[in-house]
Amino acid sequence: MKTIGIKVVKKDGIDISKQLEILKENGFIETNENVSYIFSFGGDGTILRAKNYSLKHMVPIVAINFGKIGYMADIESKDIKKVIDSIKNNEYKLSKRYLLECNIDDKIIYALNDIVFKNEYIEEIKLYDNNNLITSYRADGLIISTPTGSTAYALSAGGSIIHPELRLLNIVAIASQYLSNRSLILKDTILKVVSDSNIYVDGLKIGNKKNVSLKLSDKYVEILETNDMNYYNVLKNKLEWR
């Protein structure tokens, strides 16, 4: 039997022994070298951790849902054999998800979902497109998300849903004092944020910096999907659309 190298990332506190046994029986072997797929067991939060391994090995993520909602992790654990067969028969598609890129203290950091500027109090946040001021916000914070992240924090804050394979920037203020501060969807450009906020990258606090430039990266991760998977059906199921 041909073996396939995989890296496994899992949500804390879940038992995936059954799934790992099925993978092993079908020739999928955990390894740190010659990795062909990253298997993520959990929810969308687990995929945010898996993205670093995907970038390192330049291979797709197979997202098995053990979470509550899971817009990216849409393959249920009971369907793992179906996914295995799809991989073996090369009958799948890859959804390309572009990352946000920002430079913090000369360190390039990548986000799959969003970069959030936020403090525990209302503050002024200025947003620039290159050197052109777009607007100033007085708000609890500001979310800049990828299309993939449009169904995460940005959606909860009132942002739009954007198809995840587009190259767009999604800007959403958090509890703005000004009702005129609607969410913005911008073309691929270089943004600059000026604030005294704490900075969170995919939910992880990374520090504080007055001026931060960010843009859509040329780097991306790929999410493996079975051929019968449809993004609009995912939205219907997760959001209970009619």
N, CA and C of each residue as an Amber inpcrd file, in Angstrom:
protein
   726
   0.8430000  -1.1990000   0.0000000   0.0000000   0.0000000   0.0000000
   0.8810000   1.2540000   0.0000000   0.5680000   2.1780000  -0.8790000
   1.3010000   3.4370000  -0.9180000   0.9860000   4.2540000   0.3300000
   2.0330000   4.7810000   0.9730000   1.8160000   5.6000000   2.1640000
   1.7960000   7.0840000   1.7990000   1.0190000   7.8440000   2.5630000
   0.8670000   9.2840000   2.3480000   1.1990000   9.9820000   3.6610000
   2.1750000  10.8780000   3.6380000   2.5890000  11.5770000   4.8450000
   1.6340000  12.6940000   5.2090000   1.2570000  12.7560000   6.4900000
   0.3420000  13.8030000   6.9480000   0.8550000  14.4120000   8.2500000
   0.4430000  15.6440000   8.4980000   0.6400000  16.3160000   9.7790000
  -0.7370000  16.5100000  10.3920000  -0.8850000  16.1760000  11.6750000
  -2.1790000  16.2620000  12.3460000  -2.1760000  17.4160000  13.3420000
  -3.1960000  18.2690000  13.2470000  -3.4240000  19.3440000  14.2160000
  -4.8230000  19.1380000  14.7700000  -4.9600000  19.1350000  16.1010000
  -6.2820000  18.8560000  16.6610000  -6.6480000  19.8310000  17.7660000
  -7.9410000  19.9750000  17.9410000  -8.4800000  20.7780000  19.0310000
  -8.2280000  20.0610000  20.3460000  -7.8600000  20.8170000  21.3780000
  -7.6250000  20.2180000  22.6920000  -8.9000000  19.5670000  23.2200000
  -8.7280000  18.4100000  23.8430000  -9.8400000  17.7800000  24.5420000
 -10.7390000  16.8960000  23.7040000 -10.4000000  16.6610000  22.4420000
 -11.2310000  15.7740000  21.6230000 -10.4880000  14.4660000  21.3670000
 -11.2420000  13.4060000  21.2010000 -10.6790000  12.0780000  20.9550000
 -10.7700000  11.7740000  19.4620000  -9.6160000  11.6740000  18.8090000
  -9.6070000  11.3830000  17.3720000  -8.9430000  10.0370000  17.0920000
  -8.8690000   9.1890000  18.1130000  -8.1870000   7.9030000  17.9480000
  -8.8340000   7.0610000  16.8470000 -10.1560000   7.0910000  16.7630000
 -10.8580000   6.3200000  15.7360000 -10.5030000   6.8320000  14.3430000
 -10.4920000   8.1550000  14.1890000 -10.1730000   8.7450000  12.8860000
  -8.7180000   8.4710000  12.4930000  -7.8160000   8.5380000  13.4690000
  -6.4070000   8.2630000  13.1790000  -6.2030000   6.8060000  12.7740000
  -6.9570000   5.9150000  13.3860000  -6.8510000   4.4960000  13.0410000
  -7.3260000   4.2600000  11.6040000  -8.4180000   4.9170000  11.2220000
  -8.9200000   4.7920000   9.8470000  -7.8910000   5.3340000   8.8600000
  -7.2720000   6.4590000   9.1990000  -6.2380000   7.0240000   8.3300000
  -5.0680000   6.0610000   8.1800000  -4.6330000   5.4960000   9.3020000
  -3.4970000   4.5680000   9.2780000  -3.8130000   3.3360000   8.4440000
  -5.0240000   2.8150000   8.5760000  -5.4310000   1.6320000   7.8130000
  -5.4100000   1.8950000   6.3100000  -5.5320000   3.1570000   5.9430000
  -5.5680000   3.5250000   4.5240000  -4.2530000   4.1280000   4.0350000
  -3.1920000   3.9780000   4.8370000  -1.8680000   4.3730000   4.3810000
  -1.4660000   5.8030000   4.6800000  -2.2470000   6.5080000   5.5120000
  -1.9100000   7.8820000   5.8860000  -1.0940000   7.8420000   7.1790000
   0.1550000   8.2710000   7.1040000   1.0930000   8.1270000   8.2110000
   1.5360000   9.5020000   8.7060000   1.4760000   9.7140000  10.0390000
   1.9510000  10.9750000  10.6120000   3.4700000  11.0710000  10.4830000
   3.9300000  12.2280000  10.0350000   5.3590000  12.4390000   9.8440000
   5.6570000  13.9260000   9.8930000   6.9140000  14.2660000  10.0870000
   7.3430000  15.6640000  10.0330000   8.0740000  15.9810000   8.7350000
   8.2610000  14.9640000   7.8960000   8.9320000  15.1490000   6.6160000
   8.0680000  14.5490000   5.5060000   8.2370000  15.0790000   4.3020000
   7.4640000  14.6010000   3.1490000   5.9630000  14.6020000   3.4440000
   5.5140000  15.7080000   4.0180000   4.0990000  15.8630000   4.3530000
   3.3150000  16.2350000   3.0920000   2.2110000  15.5340000   2.8480000
   1.3740000  15.8050000   1.6760000   0.0910000  16.5470000   2.0240000
  -0.3960000  16.3690000   3.2680000  -1.6370000  17.0060000   3.6960000
  -1.5390000  17.3510000   5.1790000  -2.1900000  18.4560000   5.5550000
  -2.3630000  18.7990000   6.9610000  -3.7930000  18.4320000   7.3370000
  -3.9600000  17.5020000   8.2650000  -5.2970000  17.1390000   8.7350000
  -5.6090000  17.9430000   9.9930000  -6.6690000  18.7420000   9.9170000
  -7.0950000  19.5870000  11.0330000  -8.3770000  19.0060000  11.6160000
  -8.3140000  18.6080000  12.8900000  -9.4830000  18.0580000  13.5800000
  -9.9400000  19.0720000  14.6250000 -11.0910000  19.6820000  14.4000000
 -11.6000000  20.7000000  15.3160000 -12.5640000  21.6030000  14.5720000
 -12.4880000  22.8890000  14.8650000 -13.3120000  23.8680000  14.1670000
 -12.4390000  24.8050000  13.3580000 -13.0000000  25.9630000  13.0330000
 -12.2370000  26.9350000  12.2580000 -11.0220000  27.4440000  13.0270000
 -11.1280000  27.4960000  14.3600000  -9.9890000  27.9270000  15.1670000
  -8.7940000  26.9990000  15.0270000  -9.0500000  25.7120000  14.8670000
  -7.9660000  24.7460000  14.6730000  -7.2910000  24.9670000  13.3270000
  -8.0740000  25.3470000  12.3250000  -7.5030000  25.6320000  11.0050000
  -6.5570000  26.8300000  11.0780000  -6.8770000  27.8010000  11.9340000
  -5.9930000  28.9620000  12.0800000  -4.6180000  28.5340000  12.5820000
  -4.5730000  27.4940000  13.4110000  -3.2830000  26.9400000  13.8390000
  -2.6460000  26.1210000  12.7270000  -3.4690000  25.3970000  11.9960000
  -2.9570000  24.5200000  10.9390000  -2.3470000  25.3080000   9.7860000
  -2.7530000  26.5650000   9.6300000  -2.2590000  27.3530000   8.4890000
  -0.7440000  27.4760000   8.4980000  -0.1420000  27.5420000   9.6940000
   1.3160000  27.6840000   9.7670000   2.0220000  26.4470000   9.2130000
   1.4710000  25.2740000   9.4760000   2.0470000  24.0410000   8.9300000
   1.8040000  23.9540000   7.4270000   0.6430000  24.4330000   6.9890000
   0.3450000  24.4420000   5.5630000   1.3360000  25.3250000   4.8150000
   1.6510000  26.4840000   5.3950000   2.6270000  27.3800000   4.7750000
   4.0250000  26.7620000   4.7830000   4.3670000  26.1060000   5.8850000
   5.7020000  25.5080000   6.0110000   5.9140000  24.4090000   4.9750000
   4.9290000  23.5260000   4.8290000   5.0800000  22.3740000   3.9380000
   4.5110000  22.6270000   2.5420000   3.7850000  23.7570000   2.3820000
   3.1690000  24.1150000   1.1000000   2.2490000  22.9990000   0.6020000
   1.3580000  22.5610000   1.4960000   0.4010000  21.5020000   1.1730000
  -0.9790000  21.9220000   1.6760000  -2.0550000  21.3200000   1.1510000
  -3.4100000  21.7180000   1.5520000  -3.8160000  21.2050000   2.9270000
  -4.8520000  21.8540000   3.4600000  -5.4420000  21.4760000   4.7410000
  -6.7060000  20.6580000   4.4880000  -6.8060000  19.5330000   5.1750000
  -8.0360000  18.7320000   5.1700000  -8.7140000  18.9920000   6.5090000
  -9.8200000  19.7230000   6.4840000 -10.4390000  20.2270000   7.7120000
 -11.6230000  19.3510000   8.1160000 -11.4490000  18.5930000   9.2030000
 -12.4940000  17.7110000   9.7200000 -13.1620000  18.4090000  10.9040000
 -14.4580000  18.6120000  10.8170000 -15.1630000  19.4330000  11.7980000
 -15.4810000  18.6750000  13.0840000 -14.9150000  19.1750000  14.1930000
 -15.2980000  18.7400000  15.5280000 -15.7920000  19.9420000  16.3300000
 -15.9560000  21.0870000  15.6510000 -16.3810000  22.3000000  16.3330000
 -17.8920000  22.4550000  16.2920000 -18.3500000  23.6900000  16.5700000
 -19.7870000  23.9440000  16.6480000 -20.3610000  24.4270000  15.3200000
 -19.6110000  25.2880000  14.6100000 -20.1450000  25.8340000  13.3610000
 -19.2760000  25.3830000  12.1930000 -18.1040000  25.9550000  12.0460000
 -17.1640000  25.4870000  11.0430000 -17.5090000  25.8660000   9.6190000
 -17.2210000  27.1170000   9.2330000 -17.4120000  27.5260000   7.8420000
 -16.3250000  26.9310000   6.9530000 -15.0980000  26.8600000   7.4720000
 -14.0090000  26.2400000   6.7120000 -13.9710000  24.7400000   6.9520000
 -14.1540000  24.3440000   8.2180000 -14.1270000  22.9210000   8.5740000
 -15.5080000  22.3340000   8.3290000 -15.7830000  22.0100000   7.0800000
 -17.1390000  21.5940000   6.7140000 -17.2550000  20.0930000   6.4760000
 -16.1650000  19.3480000   6.6430000 -16.2160000  17.8970000   6.4860000
 -16.4730000  17.2800000   7.8560000 -17.5690000  16.5810000   8.0090000
 -17.9070000  15.9880000   9.2980000 -17.0510000  14.7480000   9.5500000
 -16.7970000  14.4670000  10.8250000 -15.9090000  13.3600000  11.1880000
 -16.4090000  12.0190000  10.6560000 -17.7290000  11.8650000  10.5540000
 -18.2900000  10.6010000  10.0590000 -17.9960000  10.3790000   8.5740000
 -17.5830000  11.4510000   7.8770000 -17.3270000  11.3590000   6.4390000
 -15.8460000  11.2080000   6.1090000 -15.0270000  10.8470000   7.0910000
 -13.5830000  10.8100000   6.8510000 -13.2070000   9.7610000   5.7990000
 -13.9180000   8.6410000   5.7660000 -13.6120000   7.6170000   4.7540000
 -13.9030000   8.1470000   3.3500000 -14.9520000   8.9320000   3.2210000
 -15.2800000   9.5420000   1.9340000 -14.1570000  10.4660000   1.4800000
 -13.5930000  11.2190000   2.4200000 -12.4960000  12.1330000   2.0940000
 -11.2500000  11.3500000   1.7030000 -10.9790000  10.2780000   2.4320000
  -9.8260000   9.4270000   2.1080000  -9.9410000   8.8950000   0.6820000
 -11.1190000   8.4080000   0.3240000 -11.3280000   7.8940000  -1.0330000
 -11.1540000   9.0000000  -2.0760000 -11.6300000  10.2040000  -1.7450000
 -11.4830000  11.3300000  -2.6750000 -10.0130000  11.6480000  -2.9200000
  -9.2110000  11.6090000  -1.8430000  -7.7790000  11.8980000  -1.9790000
  -7.0970000  10.8080000  -2.7950000  -7.3820000   9.5570000  -2.4700000
  -6.7420000   8.4490000  -3.1770000  -7.0860000   8.4420000  -4.6610000
  -8.3080000   8.8350000  -4.9870000  -8.7530000   8.8360000  -6.3810000
  -8.5220000  10.1760000  -7.0740000  -7.8850000  11.0970000  -6.3300000
  -7.6190000  12.4380000  -6.8660000  -8.9100000  13.1090000  -7.3430000
  -9.9570000  12.9260000  -6.5610000 -11.2600000  13.4910000  -6.8990000
 -11.6500000  14.5330000  -5.8550000 -10.9800000  15.6530000  -5.9000000
 -11.2590000  16.7430000  -4.9700000 -10.8620000  18.0600000  -5.6210000
 -11.2270000  19.1470000  -4.9710000 -10.8350000  20.4730000  -5.4420000
 -10.1820000  21.2240000  -4.2890000  -9.4080000  22.2440000  -4.6280000
  -8.7010000  23.0300000  -3.6240000  -9.2090000  24.4670000  -3.6550000
  -9.6180000  24.9490000  -2.4970000 -10.0980000  26.3200000  -2.3650000
  -8.9460000  27.1940000  -1.8780000  -8.5340000  28.1390000  -2.7200000
  -7.3810000  28.9970000  -2.4090000  -7.8190000  30.1540000  -1.5180000
  -7.1560000  30.3010000  -0.3600000  -7.4940000  31.3480000   0.6000000
  -6.2780000  32.2550000   0.8220000  -6.3680000  33.4920000   0.3240000
  -5.2610000  34.4330000   0.4710000  -5.1780000  34.9600000   1.9030000
  -3.9560000  35.2480000   2.3320000  -3.6890000  35.6860000   3.6970000
  -3.4970000  37.1940000   3.7570000  -3.7500000  37.7480000   4.9370000
  -3.3550000  39.1210000   5.2240000  -1.9120000  39.1130000   5.7060000
  -1.1870000  40.1420000   5.3340000   0.2220000  40.2410000   5.7040000
   0.4750000  41.5950000   6.3580000   1.1090000  41.5870000   7.5330000
   1.4830000  42.8500000   8.1600000   2.8890000  42.7420000   8.7310000
   3.5160000  43.8900000   8.8530000   4.8920000  43.9580000   9.3480000
   4.8690000  44.5800000  10.7380000   5.2230000  43.7900000  11.7440000
   5.2840000  44.2660000  13.1260000   6.7230000  44.1570000  13.6030000
   7.3700000  45.3000000  13.8240000   8.7600000  45.3150000  14.2940000
   9.6610000  44.4580000  13.4070000   9.5220000  44.6740000  12.0940000
  10.3380000  43.9900000  11.0820000  10.0990000  42.4840000  11.0300000
   8.9780000  42.0450000  11.5660000   8.5940000  40.6370000  11.4750000
   7.3020000  40.5350000  10.6780000   7.3280000  39.7310000   9.6120000
   6.1410000  39.5520000   8.7850000   5.2250000  38.5250000   9.4460000
   3.9750000  38.9170000   9.6390000   2.9870000  38.0580000  10.2870000
   1.8120000  37.8740000   9.3310000   1.2900000  36.6490000   9.2780000
   0.2130000  36.3280000   8.3490000  -1.0590000  35.9570000   9.1090000
  -2.1860000  36.4080000   8.5740000  -3.4900000  36.0820000   9.1510000
  -4.3650000  35.4440000   8.0850000  -5.0390000  34.3800000   8.4570000
  -5.9970000  33.7440000   7.5570000  -7.3700000  34.3950000   7.6910000
  -7.7500000  34.7610000   8.9170000  -9.0530000  35.3820000   9.1530000
  -8.9830000  36.9020000   9.1860000  -8.2560000  37.4340000  10.1910000
  -8.3270000  38.8800000  10.3790000  -7.1890000  39.4090000  11.2390000
  -7.0150000  40.7170000  11.1360000  -6.1580000  41.4820000  12.0370000
  -7.0610000  42.5180000  12.6920000  -7.0650000  42.5290000  14.0240000
  -7.9990000  43.3630000  14.7780000  -7.2200000  44.3550000  15.6330000
  -7.6690000  45.6050000  15.6060000  -7.1010000  46.6710000  16.4310000
  -8.1440000  47.0010000  17.4910000  -7.7900000  46.7870000  18.7710000
  -8.8260000  46.8680000  19.7940000  -8.2320000  47.1720000  21.1600000
  -8.9370000  48.0010000  21.9280000  -8.6190000  48.2490000  23.3240000
  -9.8800000  48.0690000  24.1560000  -9.7680000  48.3300000  25.4460000
 -10.9160000  48.1520000  26.3360000 -11.7390000  49.4290000  26.4570000
 -11.4540000  50.4000000  25.6140000 -12.1680000  51.6700000  25.6750000
 -12.2870000  52.2290000  24.2590000 -13.2030000  53.1710000  24.0870000
 -13.3770000  53.8100000  22.7830000 -12.1460000  54.6510000  22.4650000
 -11.7100000  54.5890000  21.2280000 -10.5360000  55.3550000  20.8260000
 -10.6700000  55.7850000  19.3740000  -9.7610000  56.6520000  18.9590000
  -9.7360000  57.0850000  17.5630000  -8.7770000  56.1960000  16.7820000
  -9.2610000  55.7140000  15.6580000  -8.4600000  54.8680000  14.7740000
  -8.5400000  55.4620000  13.3750000  -7.3830000  55.7490000  12.7910000
  -7.3500000  56.3100000  11.4420000  -6.9540000  55.2310000  10.4420000
  -7.6710000  55.2080000   9.3200000  -7.4340000  54.2110000   8.2830000
  -7.0460000  54.9080000   6.9830000  -5.9250000  54.4760000   6.4060000
  -5.4140000  55.0600000   5.1700000  -5.3300000  54.0000000   4.0760000
  -5.6050000  54.4160000   2.8470000  -5.3160000  53.6270000   1.6500000
  -4.0520000  54.2260000   1.0630000  -2.9220000  53.5110000   1.1950000
  -1.6120000  54.0980000   0.9420000  -1.4960000  55.3300000   1.8480000
  -1.3410000  56.5300000   1.3110000  -1.2440000  57.7150000   2.1700000
  -2.5090000  58.5620000   2.1430000  -3.5780000  58.0120000   1.5960000
  -4.8400000  58.7440000   1.5100000  -5.7570000  58.3350000   2.6600000
  -6.1310000  59.3190000   3.4790000  -7.0080000  59.0280000   4.6070000
  -8.3800000  58.5960000   4.0970000  -8.8170000  57.4100000   4.5180000
 -10.1710000  56.9470000   4.1910000 -11.1590000  57.5590000   5.1700000
 -10.9030000  57.3350000   6.4720000 -11.7680000  57.9000000   7.5070000
 -11.1250000  57.7010000   8.8710000 -11.6650000  58.4160000   9.8560000
 -11.2850000  58.2160000  11.2540000 -12.4700000  57.5950000  11.9850000
 -12.1880000  56.5990000  12.7850000 -13.2260000  55.9250000  13.5610000
 -13.1010000  56.3030000  15.0320000 -14.2360000  56.4860000  15.6920000
 -14.2710000  56.4560000  17.1550000 -15.0800000  55.2190000  17.5050000
 -14.3640000  54.1950000  17.9370000 -14.9970000  52.8870000  18.0830000
 -14.2330000  52.0510000  19.0980000 -14.8230000  50.9060000  19.4410000
 -14.1340000  49.9670000  20.3320000 -12.9730000  49.2800000  19.6320000
 -12.9920000  49.3020000  18.3060000 -11.9130000  48.6580000  17.5750000
 -12.2090000  48.6220000  16.0890000 -11.2820000  48.0210000  15.3430000
 -11.4130000  47.9250000  13.8910000 -10.9420000  46.5440000  13.4480000
 -11.7570000  45.9050000  12.6190000 -11.4270000  44.5870000  12.0700000
 -11.0630000  44.7490000  10.6020000  -9.9280000  44.2050000  10.2210000
  -9.5810000  44.0960000   8.8070000  -9.4690000  42.6110000   8.5110000
 -10.3610000  42.1230000   7.6760000 -10.4180000  40.6800000   7.4580000
 -10.2010000  40.3280000   5.9980000  -9.8120000  39.0910000   5.8000000
  -9.8110000  38.4890000   4.4740000 -11.2450000  38.0840000   4.1320000
 -11.5120000  37.7290000   2.8850000 -12.8240000  37.1500000   2.5780000
 -13.1160000  35.8950000   3.4020000 -12.0950000  35.0800000   3.6500000
 -12.2930000  33.9080000   4.5070000 -12.7640000  34.3330000   5.8890000
 -12.1750000  35.4020000   6.4220000 -12.5350000  35.8870000   7.7510000
 -13.8370000  36.6600000   7.8010000 -14.4780000  36.8520000   6.6490000
 -15.7290000  37.6210000   6.6470000 -16.8520000  36.8980000   7.3780000
 -16.7210000  35.5820000   7.5930000 -17.7350000  34.8410000   8.3510000
 -17.3050000  34.6090000   9.7950000 -16.2690000  35.3230000  10.2450000
 -15.7890000  35.1760000  11.6200000 -16.1850000  36.4230000  12.4270000
 -15.2240000  37.0350000  13.1110000 -15.4920000  38.2040000  13.9550000
 -16.1710000  39.3140000  13.1570000 -15.7360000  39.5040000  11.9130000
 -16.2880000  40.5800000  11.0860000 -17.7950000  40.4240000  10.8890000
 -18.2520000  39.1990000  10.7210000 -19.6850000  38.9600000  10.5430000
 -20.4440000  39.3030000  11.8170000 -19.8890000  38.9330000  12.9650000
 -20.5310000  39.2430000  14.2480000 -20.6300000  40.7440000  14.4800000
 -19.6790000  41.5040000  13.9060000 -19.6660000  42.9550000  14.0800000
 -20.4880000  43.6800000  13.0160000 -21.1680000  42.9310000  12.1530000
 -22.0570000  43.5510000  11.1780000 -21.5150000  43.6440000   9.7730000
 -20.4160000  42.9470000   9.4840000 -19.8300000  42.9900000   8.1490000
 -20.5510000  42.0980000   7.1600000 -20.1600000  42.2330000   5.9050000
 -20.7630000  41.4460000   4.8300000 -20.0750000  40.0930000   4.6860000
 -20.7910000  39.1370000   4.1150000 -20.2050000  37.8490000   3.7570000
 -19.6080000  37.9740000   2.3570000 -18.3460000  37.5820000   2.2200000
 -17.6320000  37.6860000   0.9460000 -17.1810000  36.2900000   0.5350000
 -17.3250000  35.9750000  -0.7340000 -16.8670000  34.6650000  -1.2000000
 -15.3850000  34.5030000  -0.8670000 -14.9910000  33.3910000  -0.2540000
 -13.6480000  33.2740000   0.3200000 -12.5000000  33.2330000  -0.6710000
 -12.7680000  33.0390000  -1.9540000 -11.6690000  32.9380000  -2.9120000
 -11.3730000  34.2600000  -3.6250000 -12.0600000  35.3420000  -3.2330000
 -11.8120000  36.6470000  -3.8440000 -10.6240000  37.3370000  -3.1750000
  -9.9790000  38.2420000  -3.9200000  -8.8870000  39.0550000  -3.3560000
  -9.4450000  40.4380000  -3.0130000 -10.0140000  40.5410000  -1.8200000
 -10.6100000  41.7810000  -1.3450000 -10.2560000  41.9840000   0.1210000
 -10.3870000  43.2270000   0.5770000 -10.1740000  43.5630000   1.9830000
 -11.5060000  43.9810000   2.5950000 -11.7930000  43.4550000   3.7650000
 -13.0610000  43.7000000   4.4460000 -12.7860000  44.5240000   5.7020000
 -13.3890000  45.7100000   5.7980000 -13.1360000  46.6320000   6.9080000
 -14.4170000  46.7960000   7.7150000 -14.3570000  46.4770000   9.0170000
 -15.5480000  46.5580000   9.8620000 -15.1800000  47.2050000  11.1940000
 -15.8640000  48.2970000  11.5310000 -15.6660000  48.9290000  12.8360000
 -16.4270000  48.1580000  13.9050000 -15.8670000  48.1360000  15.1140000
 -16.5150000  47.4730000  16.2430000 -17.2080000  48.5400000  17.0900000
 -18.5280000  48.5200000  17.1000000 -19.3290000  49.4310000  17.9280000
 -18.9070000  50.8860000  17.7410000 -18.9510000  51.3530000  16.4980000
 -18.5780000  52.7360000  16.2070000 -19.5870000  53.7170000  16.8010000
 -19.0760000  54.8680000  17.2740000 -19.9680000  55.9250000  17.7520000
 -20.7310000  56.5690000  16.6070000 -20.1660000  56.4920000  15.3980000
 -20.7710000  57.1530000  14.2500000 -21.5480000  56.1350000  13.4190000
 -22.8440000  56.3570000  13.2760000 -23.6630000  55.4340000  12.5020000
 -23.2760000  55.4290000  11.0280000 -22.5760000  56.4780000  10.5870000
 -22.1560000  56.5410000   9.1840000 -20.9820000  55.6150000   8.8870000
 -20.3390000  55.0730000   9.9240000 -19.2060000  54.1590000   9.7110000
 -19.7150000  52.7680000   9.3540000 -20.0710000  52.6000000   8.0910000
 -20.5210000  51.2960000   7.5990000 -19.3040000  50.4390000   7.2460000
 -19.5250000  49.1550000   7.0890000 -18.4330000  48.2810000   6.6710000
 -18.0190000  48.6230000   5.2410000 -16.7440000  48.4100000   4.9440000
 -16.1880000  48.7100000   3.6270000 -15.5910000  47.4470000   3.0230000
 -15.7450000  47.2930000   1.7280000 -15.0660000  46.2310000   0.9870000
 -14.1780000  46.9130000  -0.0420000 -12.8720000  46.6990000   0.0820000
 -11.9100000  47.4140000  -0.7460000 -11.1620000  46.4630000  -1.6690000
 -10.7030000  47.0150000  -2.7730000  -9.8410000  46.2540000  -3.6730000
  -8.5040000  45.9870000  -2.9800000  -7.7320000  45.1210000  -3.5670000
  -6.4070000  44.7880000  -3.0510000  -5.5280000  46.0380000  -3.0610000
  -5.1120000  46.4850000  -1.8850000  -4.3140000  47.6960000  -1.7650000
  -3.4770000  47.6080000  -0.4940000  -2.6840000  48.6390000  -0.2300000
  -1.8990000  48.7030000   1.0030000  -2.6130000  49.6330000   1.9780000
  -2.9890000  49.1030000   3.1190000  -3.6680000  49.8860000   4.1450000
  -2.6930000  50.2610000   5.2540000  -2.9630000  51.3960000   5.8800000
  -2.2110000  51.7940000   7.0680000  -3.2060000  52.1410000   8.1600000
  -2.9680000  51.6050000   9.3530000  -3.8190000  51.8790000  10.5040000
  -2.9890000  52.6190000  11.5440000  -3.5110000  53.7650000  11.9940000
  -2.8400000  54.5650000  13.0200000  -3.7300000  54.5690000  14.2590000
  -3.2140000  54.0200000  15.3550000  -3.9990000  53.9380000  16.5880000
  -3.0770000  53.5960000  17.7480000  -3.6530000  53.5900000  18.9410000
  -2.9330000  53.1280000  20.1320000  -3.4490000  51.7590000  20.5720000
  -4.0330000  51.0430000  19.6470000  -4.7190000  49.7890000  19.9690000
  -3.7530000  48.6270000  20.1720000  -4.2480000  47.6300000  20.8870000
  -3.6020000  46.3250000  20.8630000  -3.9250000  45.6620000  19.5310000
  -3.0060000  44.8370000  19.0590000  -3.1580000  44.1970000  17.7570000
  -3.3300000  42.6940000  17.9610000  -4.3600000  42.1500000  17.3330000
  -4.6520000  40.7180000  17.4170000  -4.6190000  40.1260000  16.0090000
  -3.8500000  39.0780000  15.8390000  -3.7530000  38.3930000  14.5510000
  -4.3900000  37.0150000  14.6940000  -5.4840000  36.8030000  13.9860000
  -6.2530000  35.5580000  14.1130000  -6.5350000  35.2300000  15.5760000
  -6.8850000  36.2720000  16.3360000  -7.2840000  36.0940000  17.7280000
  -6.1620000  36.1190000  18.7420000  -4.9120000  36.1220000  18.2900000
  -3.7700000  36.1130000  19.2090000  -3.2100000  37.5210000  19.3570000
  -3.0980000  37.9770000  20.6040000  -2.5480000  39.3060000  20.8630000
  -1.0490000  39.2960000  20.6070000  -0.5980000  40.2390000  19.7640000
   0.8210000  40.2580000  19.4240000   1.5160000  41.5420000  19.8360000
   0.7840000  42.4970000  20.4240000   1.4540000  43.6990000  20.9020000
   0.7230000  44.9660000  20.5160000   1.4800000  46.0540000  20.4970000
   0.9240000  47.3790000  20.2570000   1.9130000  48.1690000  19.4110000
   1.4080000  48.7970000  18.3600000   2.2610000  49.6180000  17.5120000
   1.4310000  50.7410000  16.9210000   1.9880000  51.9470000  16.8990000
   1.2340000  53.1340000  16.4840000   0.8150000  53.0650000  15.0200000
   1.7550000  52.7120000  14.1470000   1.4860000  52.6610000  12.7140000
   1.6910000  51.2370000  12.2030000   0.6860000  50.7030000  11.5520000
   0.7820000  49.3460000  11.0150000   0.3240000  49.3550000   9.5620000
   1.1600000  48.8350000   8.6860000   0.7840000  48.6650000   7.2840000
   0.4330000  47.2050000   7.0370000  -0.5840000  46.9900000   6.2450000
  -0.9780000  45.6190000   5.9420000  -1.5830000  45.5460000   4.5510000
  -1.5570000  44.3480000   4.0040000  -2.0470000  44.1320000   2.6450000
  -2.3880000  42.6610000   2.4770000  -3.0730000  42.3520000   1.3890000
  -3.2590000  40.9550000   1.0340000  -1.9340000  40.4010000   0.5400000
  -1.5770000  39.2490000   1.0430000  -0.3140000  38.6300000   0.6730000
  -0.4500000  37.8450000  -0.6240000   0.6860000  37.5830000  -1.2510000
   0.7000000  36.6340000  -2.3660000   0.6490000  35.1970000  -1.8460000
   0.9050000  35.0410000  -0.5510000   0.8470000  33.7110000   0.0560000
  -0.6050000  33.3200000   0.3180000  -0.8550000  32.0430000   0.2940000
  -2.2040000  31.5360000   0.5210000  -2.1180000  30.1230000   1.0850000
  -3.2210000  29.6870000   1.6540000  -3.3620000  28.2770000   2.0010000
  -4.5100000  27.7180000   1.1750000  -4.4990000  26.4120000   1.0060000
  -5.5550000  25.7530000   0.2510000  -6.3170000  24.8020000   1.1630000
  -7.6370000  24.8860000   1.0890000  -8.5200000  24.0070000   1.8480000
  -9.0560000  22.9410000   0.8940000  -8.8510000  21.6820000   1.2470000
  -9.3420000  20.6010000   0.3950000 -10.8560000  20.4650000   0.5470000
 -11.5340000  20.3630000  -0.5830000 -12.9800000  20.1730000  -0.5990000
 -13.3250000  18.9850000  -1.4830000 -14.3230000  18.2200000  -1.0820000
 -14.8080000  17.1620000  -1.9610000 -15.5320000  17.8050000  -3.1450000
 -15.6090000  17.0810000  -4.2430000 -16.1620000  17.6630000  -5.4710000
 -17.6220000  18.0720000  -5.3430000 -18.3410000  17.4710000  -4.3970000
 -19.7570000  17.8140000  -4.2450000 -19.9850000  18.9550000  -3.2500000
 -18.9050000  19.5140000  -2.7080000 -19.0500000  20.5930000  -1.7380000
 -19.3880000  21.9000000  -2.4510000 -20.3320000  22.6520000  -1.8880000
 -20.7940000  23.9060000  -2.4720000 -20.8080000  24.9720000  -1.3840000
 -20.1240000  26.0950000  -1.6320000 -19.9920000  27.1340000  -0.6030000
 -21.3490000  27.6750000  -0.1590000 -22.2690000  27.8060000  -1.0880000
 -23.5750000  28.3650000  -0.7330000 -24.3780000  27.3910000   0.1230000
 -24.1710000  26.1110000  -0.0870000 -24.8130000  25.1330000   0.7890000
 -24.2330000  25.2030000   2.1970000 -22.9260000  25.4870000   2.2820000
 -22.3010000  25.6690000   3.5970000 -22.9770000  26.8190000   4.3410000
 -23.1530000  27.9470000   3.6490000 -23.8070000  29.0970000   4.2730000
 -25.2390000  28.7700000   4.6800000 -25.9510000  28.0730000   3.8090000
 -27.3340000  27.7090000   4.1250000 -27.4010000  26.8560000   5.3890000
 -26.4890000  25.8930000   5.4900000 -26.5090000  24.9900000   6.6370000
 -26.0950000  25.6930000   7.9240000 -25.0420000  26.5090000   7.8460000
 -24.5120000  27.1390000   9.0570000 -25.3840000  28.3000000   9.5340000
 -25.9540000  29.0480000   8.5870000 -26.7430000  30.2290000   8.9380000
 -28.2450000  29.9610000   8.9350000 -28.6010000  28.7050000   8.6230000
 -30.0020000  28.2870000   8.5990000 -30.8250000  29.1300000   7.6310000
 -30.2240000  29.3860000   6.4610000 -30.9640000  30.0730000   5.4040000
 -32.0200000  29.1400000   4.8260000 -33.0520000  29.7300000   4.2890000
 -34.0920000  28.9370000   3.6330000 -33.7400000  28.7390000   2.1630000
